[in-house]
Amino acid sequence: MSDVIDGGDQYKKTTPQELTRFQNFVKYCPPFDIVLDGLNVAKMFPKARESQVLLDVVSQLAKQNLRVLVLGRKHMIMPSARWRKDEMEKVQKQASCFFADNISEDDPFLLYATLHSGNHCKFITKDLLRDHKACLPDAKTQRLFFKWQQGHQLAIISRCPGSKITFQDILSYDTVVQTTGDSWHIPYDEDLLERCSYEVPTRWLCLHQKT
């Protein structure tokens, strides 16, 4: 917890009181199957009302009998044109919810709740979490974090209003450089752009050692 959220200065990401409230919340909840960055997910489709987008996502996951945690901020439960009271009440009936102060950061809570729930738990956010990866002490640990992220971060591909949300499946194989001894398979991008953790490589360079 100290590495993920505290970082030596709790006030940069939360407050001691809120941290204690979150620790107790997670401690007494059963493990989750999906952890949502509620504010991030709600803003994935700018033309739609935030509370409706969040409700659509939560409802679809709940229909699959998944235990869902929505992490949000307190302004999300203050009725407004973008955050309708009736829709947020439906969200809270179908998922566990933790609403942090409006100045708190979401990502550390997201990572901690996902890790605490176990290896089966997945999380949903558009955030690439690069800042957290950069804070890790060495390249090996950063590589492990990226691989963990690949296997646990779900991406939302599309949404039909009032209908189905389409998720991108998490691959069962590693999308990094692979070798079988005398051959190598290397994912690459022609424009030399860094690939997001949840993006599947579309091009592979296959090399074979001459005998």
C-alpha positions as CSV (number, residue, x, y, z in Angstrom):
1,M,0.0,0.0,0.0
2,S,2.8,2.4,0.9
3,D,4.4,2.0,-2.6
4,V,1.2,2.2,-4.6
5,I,-0.7,5.0,-2.8
6,D,1.4,6.5,0.0
7,G,4.7,7.0,-1.8
8,G,6.1,8.8,1.3
9,D,3.6,11.7,1.0
10,Q,-0.1,10.7,1.2
11,Y,-1.2,14.3,0.5
12,K,0.0,14.1,-3.1
13,K,-2.6,11.5,-4.0
14,T,-5.2,11.3,-1.1
15,T,-5.4,12.1,2.6
16,P,-4.7,9.9,5.7
17,Q,-8.4,9.8,6.6
18,E,-9.4,8.8,3.0
19,L,-6.6,6.2,2.8
20,T,-7.9,4.6,6.0
21,R,-11.5,4.6,4.7
22,F,-10.3,2.9,1.5
23,Q,-8.2,0.3,3.3
24,N,-11.2,-0.6,5.5
25,F,-13.5,-0.7,2.4
26,V,-11.2,-3.1,0.5
27,K,-10.5,-5.2,3.5
28,Y,-14.1,-6.0,4.2
29,C,-15.2,-6.5,0.6
30,P,-15.0,-9.9,-1.1
31,P,-12.6,-10.0,-4.1
32,F,-13.7,-8.2,-7.2
33,D,-13.8,-9.5,-10.7
34,I,-13.6,-6.1,-12.4
35,V,-12.4,-2.7,-11.1
36,L,-13.6,0.4,-13.1
37,D,-12.0,3.8,-13.2
38,G,-15.5,5.3,-13.1
39,L,-14.7,8.8,-14.2
40,N,-12.4,7.6,-17.0
41,V,-14.9,5.1,-18.3
42,A,-17.7,7.6,-18.2
43,K,-15.8,10.0,-20.4
44,M,-14.9,7.5,-23.1
45,F,-17.8,8.7,-25.3
46,P,-17.8,12.5,-25.1
47,K,-21.2,13.0,-26.9
48,A,-23.0,10.8,-24.4
49,R,-24.0,11.6,-20.8
50,E,-21.4,10.4,-18.4
51,S,-23.8,8.7,-16.0
52,Q,-25.5,6.8,-18.8
53,V,-22.2,5.5,-20.2
54,L,-21.1,4.3,-16.8
55,L,-24.5,2.7,-16.2
56,D,-24.3,0.9,-19.6
57,V,-20.9,-0.6,-18.8
58,V,-21.8,-1.6,-15.2
59,S,-25.1,-3.1,-16.3
60,Q,-23.5,-5.3,-18.9
61,L,-20.8,-6.6,-16.5
62,A,-23.4,-7.2,-13.8
63,K,-25.5,-9.3,-16.2
64,Q,-22.5,-11.6,-16.4
65,N,-22.6,-12.1,-12.6
66,L,-19.3,-10.3,-12.2
67,R,-18.5,-8.6,-9.0
68,V,-17.8,-5.0,-10.0
69,L,-16.1,-2.2,-8.1
70,V,-16.5,1.4,-9.4
71,L,-13.9,3.9,-8.2
72,G,-15.1,7.5,-8.7
73,R,-15.1,11.0,-7.2
74,K,-17.7,12.6,-5.0
75,H,-18.9,15.1,-7.6
76,M,-20.2,12.1,-9.6
77,I,-23.0,11.6,-7.0
78,M,-24.0,15.2,-6.9
79,P,-27.0,15.4,-9.3
80,S,-26.3,17.4,-12.5
81,A,-27.0,17.4,-16.2
82,R,-24.0,15.1,-16.8
83,W,-24.6,12.9,-13.7
84,R,-28.2,12.0,-13.3
85,K,-29.2,10.9,-9.8
86,D,-31.4,8.0,-11.0
87,E,-28.7,6.5,-13.2
88,M,-26.0,6.8,-10.5
89,E,-28.4,5.1,-8.0
90,K,-28.7,2.2,-10.5
91,V,-24.9,2.0,-10.8
92,Q,-24.7,1.7,-7.0
93,K,-27.3,-1.0,-6.9
94,Q,-25.3,-3.2,-9.4
95,A,-21.8,-2.5,-8.2
96,S,-19.8,-1.7,-5.1
97,C,-18.7,1.9,-5.2
98,F,-16.0,4.0,-3.6
99,F,-16.1,7.8,-4.1
100,A,-12.9,9.6,-3.3
101,D,-12.4,13.3,-2.7
102,N,-12.4,15.3,-6.0
103,I,-8.7,16.2,-5.6
104,S,-7.6,12.6,-5.1
105,E,-5.9,10.5,-7.8
106,D,-7.8,7.5,-9.1
107,D,-5.1,5.3,-10.5
108,P,-3.4,4.2,-7.2
109,F,-6.8,3.1,-5.8
110,L,-7.5,1.2,-9.1
111,L,-4.1,-0.6,-9.0
112,Y,-4.4,-1.5,-5.3
113,A,-8.0,-2.8,-5.5
114,T,-7.1,-4.9,-8.6
115,L,-4.0,-6.4,-7.0
116,H,-5.7,-7.0,-3.7
117,S,-8.6,-9.0,-5.4
118,G,-6.2,-11.5,-6.9
119,N,-4.9,-12.6,-10.3
120,H,-8.3,-13.2,-11.8
121,C,-9.3,-9.5,-11.4
122,K,-9.3,-7.2,-14.4
123,F,-9.5,-3.4,-14.6
124,I,-10.9,-0.9,-17.1
125,T,-9.4,2.5,-17.8
126,K,-8.0,4.3,-20.9
127,D,-5.1,5.5,-18.8
128,L,-1.8,3.9,-19.9
129,L,-0.4,4.1,-16.3
130,R,3.0,5.2,-17.7
131,D,3.7,7.4,-14.7
132,H,3.4,4.4,-12.4
133,K,5.5,2.3,-14.6
134,A,8.2,5.1,-14.7
135,C,8.3,5.1,-10.9
136,L,9.4,1.5,-10.7
137,P,13.0,1.0,-9.7
138,D,14.5,-0.9,-12.7
139,A,13.8,-2.0,-16.2
140,K,13.0,-5.6,-15.1
141,T,10.3,-4.5,-12.7
142,Q,8.9,-2.1,-15.4
143,R,8.8,-5.0,-17.8
144,L,6.9,-7.2,-15.3
145,F,4.4,-4.4,-14.7
146,F,3.8,-4.0,-18.4
147,K,3.2,-7.8,-18.8
148,W,0.8,-7.7,-15.8
149,Q,-1.0,-4.7,-17.3
150,Q,-1.3,-6.6,-20.6
151,G,-3.0,-9.5,-18.9
152,H,-5.4,-7.5,-16.8
153,Q,-6.4,-4.3,-18.6
154,L,-9.7,-4.5,-20.5
155,A,-10.3,-2.0,-23.3
156,I,-13.8,-0.8,-24.4
157,I,-13.9,-0.8,-28.3
158,S,-17.4,0.5,-28.9
159,R,-20.8,1.4,-27.4
160,C,-24.2,1.3,-28.9
161,P,-26.4,3.7,-26.8
162,G,-28.7,1.8,-24.5
163,S,-27.3,-1.5,-25.9
164,K,-24.2,-3.6,-26.0
165,I,-20.7,-2.5,-24.9
166,T,-17.9,-4.3,-26.9
167,F,-14.7,-5.2,-25.0
168,Q,-11.4,-6.2,-26.5
169,D,-10.5,-9.7,-25.4
170,I,-7.3,-10.1,-23.4
171,L,-4.9,-12.3,-25.4
172,S,-3.7,-15.6,-23.9
173,Y,-0.2,-15.1,-25.4
174,D,2.5,-12.5,-24.8
175,T,2.6,-9.7,-27.4
176,V,6.3,-9.0,-27.0
177,V,9.5,-10.3,-28.6
178,Q,9.5,-14.1,-28.6
179,T,12.1,-16.6,-29.6
180,T,12.2,-20.4,-30.1
181,G,16.0,-20.6,-30.1
182,D,16.9,-20.0,-33.8
183,S,14.0,-17.7,-34.7
184,W,12.6,-14.5,-33.4
185,H,9.1,-12.9,-33.7
186,I,9.2,-9.1,-33.1
187,P,6.1,-6.8,-33.0
188,Y,6.8,-3.5,-34.6
189,D,5.1,-0.3,-35.8
190,E,6.1,1.3,-39.1
191,D,5.7,4.8,-37.6
192,L,7.8,3.8,-34.5
193,L,4.9,4.7,-32.1
194,E,4.9,3.1,-28.6
195,R,2.2,0.5,-28.3
196,C,-0.4,0.8,-25.5
197,S,-0.5,-2.1,-23.1
198,Y,-3.9,-3.2,-24.4
199,E,-3.2,-2.7,-28.2
200,V,-2.6,-5.9,-30.2
201,P,0.4,-5.8,-32.6
202,T,-0.7,-5.9,-36.2
203,R,2.7,-6.4,-37.7
204,W,5.4,-8.9,-36.7
205,L,9.0,-9.2,-38.0
206,C,10.0,-12.8,-38.2
207,L,13.7,-13.6,-38.3
208,H,15.3,-17.0,-38.7
209,Q,19.0,-17.8,-38.1
210,K,20.7,-19.4,-41.1
211,T,22.3,-22.7,-40.5
